[in-house]
Amino acid sequence: MLMFFGIIGFLLFIVFLVKGFISIFRKKNFKKDFMIALASFILFAVMATIDGSNDPKEVAKDKEQVATKEVKEDSKAEKKEVSKEKEKQATKEEASKEVSTNDSKESSTDEPKDAAKKADVKASSHGEQATVTRVVDGDTIHVSLKGKDETIRMLLLDTPETVDPNKPVEPFGKDASNFAKQTLSGKTVGIQVGSEPRDKYGRLLAYVWVGNKTYQEMVLEKGLGRTAYLYNDTSMLDQFHKAQDVAKNQGIGVWSIPGYAHVDHNHGYHYQEEKKEETVQTPVQRPVQKPAPQPAPEPEPALAPTTEFFQNCTDMRTVYPNGVPSSHPAYQAKMDRDKDNFACEK
């Protein structure tokens, strides 16, 4: 029945298609003929597809083809899943191998990096960034700051002298200088200028930061210096006292010599004075010919101790640049303002 309507539709399609072409040549309305032809062709196509789908033989063939396709697809899916699991295992093994090799490489490469970081001082987040260009001694350095060479005198720190032409090299002075060279030479540090920017020599008065720790604390903990040169900025003095107590309690460095170093004083170190008192050598006895006995000479009158007079500390420092102790003939109480028995000290 359906095939009958399909044949009718096909015949109508042929008829109205021919009629449409004739209308074109006669210059009549041809759109209606072509629309009827198109509808007839659609009817024919629909009837043909419905009739073909209802054929039992074709339906059975289609079912068999679908079943075989499903079986094939199932077997293929199983094979794919097996192959995927194998690939996952292989990738896991490769990934674990790569991770182990990468870890070993990273650990081996990280060790020299860590060593390089320890050897090279990190740029500090404190103060202005500067590069150390020269180490003068344990408490004075030259830096390149904002493209300008600056001399830095470290606040609240005094190390034994090594370069003062008026003083001999003092104990632990070279140790402090060597420590400064090893720790600071060519490194980037933070320069935090104190409340009083410069001293009378034009040097910057500053805290020198190495990472998150001041260089002053490093020196004080090792006993290579002491707290002094207080000037106007004492904001970190309590913190420096704690670092200094580490070496002082252990009796190392400048604290290993009795009376050598004093806390928060500006009169330097006292090793030379005590050394003269302790190392008095007796003259070597040599056999000499005894002279003839002579009458004992009359005792000479005792000479009055000579004194030296200076009008002020400026006048005194022209002769004694580091001041004088109370035992010195030039000592005057009025010039000892801090009453520490040492006049006109720097």
Order of alpha helices (4+ residues) and beta strands (2+ residues): alpha-alpha-alpha-beta-beta-beta-alpha-beta-beta-beta-alpha-alpha-alpha-alpha-beta-beta
